[in-house]
């Protein structure tokens, strides 16, 4: 429960304060908000390395890392659509594929650092790597706000009157819920239920991220041709089928690797 709650806090805080980051981006500028997020996220990892109680991890690796992640993600995700029109889904898929390939590196490197160094130093090194990488990305980002003048509203409340918008929000809610469950449960399931080692569980997480890195650009390419809503619907259905048909009956390492690759690609596409 502690493990799941900390992981849930990361994404919860990242998305919960999205309207705040949007408004601050409008008022203070994109790079200032993202730079603050870089330091807050890194500080959360470093602070977690000194934690001795679960509640301290809630505040550091959960709330601080998640809030910092949101301050980086929310302003940056608005930029790519400004530069593309015909191939917008493909461009977004390529941009977001970095989280998948980066996840491979972090999953394998973190496991090695924990075994060779310590859990504390693995968190500190992760924080330093995140700080350097995110600061470089923040320095290089360019938007077209001066040309297109987006409103950057914290809440577009007028859209809540449209039933199609409400349906999209309901889909996104259930979609993210399923994404977080799979992302933070596959490795734990492998150890607690399937009886695999922690090293094998780390490889499963890496395979999940590999699938994400491949699936996101592929889904973007297909979406540009056949439609975003249609492709998202079929991928969501495929994700549900894979959970019932592959994950639940899975007890062997090979089957779980296959599921991680498949579900990673599907989750990335959604």
Protein Blocks (a to p, Z undefined) as FASTA:
>chain_A
ZZmmmmmmmmmmmmmmmmmmmmmmmmnojklmmmmmmmmmmmmmmmmmmpcbfklmmmmm
mmmmmmmmmmmmmmmmmmmmmmpcklmmmmmmmmmmmmmmmmmmmmmmmmmmmmmmmmkl
mmmmmmmmmmmmmmmmmmmpccfklmnopgkiablfklmmpmklmmmmmmmmmmmmmmmm
mmmmmmmmmmmmnopafklmmmmmmmmmmmmmmmmmmmmmmmmmnopklmmmmmmmmmmm
mmmmmmmmpcbfklmmmmmmmmmmmmmmZZ
